[in-house]
Amino acid sequence: QVQLVESGGGLVQAGGSLRLSCAASGSIFSIVVMGWYRQAPGMQREVVAHIKSDGRTNYADSMKGRFTISRDNAKNTVYLQMNSLKPEDTAVYYCNAMGAMGSLYWGQGTQVTVSS
């Protein structure tokens, strides 16, 4: 089992920045990919970015150039740096981890609200 705890959400004005953190615990040795997803009210959950155990990253097109995913292996933590935030970035942001056998784990989510 893997436990994920997100933090860092909040209210920010358009154009501002936030950094989300996701601390992993438990069977972290099994994790091969970690990522961030988001879900806006009335919308489906969508991928934001992923980072693999070798450090390779990929992003949803709308986040490229504004968001950066990174990881600190010593702290078992993945970060999402979000810059130039827009009101349409308002959503609950979820941390996700996938194990080597395909198991999926989710955090409880953290609210990000961007005011215009």
Secondary structure, DSSP 8 states (H G I E B T S, - for coil): -EEEEEE--EEEETT--EEEEEEEEESGGGEEEEEEEEE-TTS--EEEEEEETTS-EEE-GGGTTTEEEEEETTTTEEEEEE-S--GGG-EEEEEEEEETT--EEE---EEEEEE-
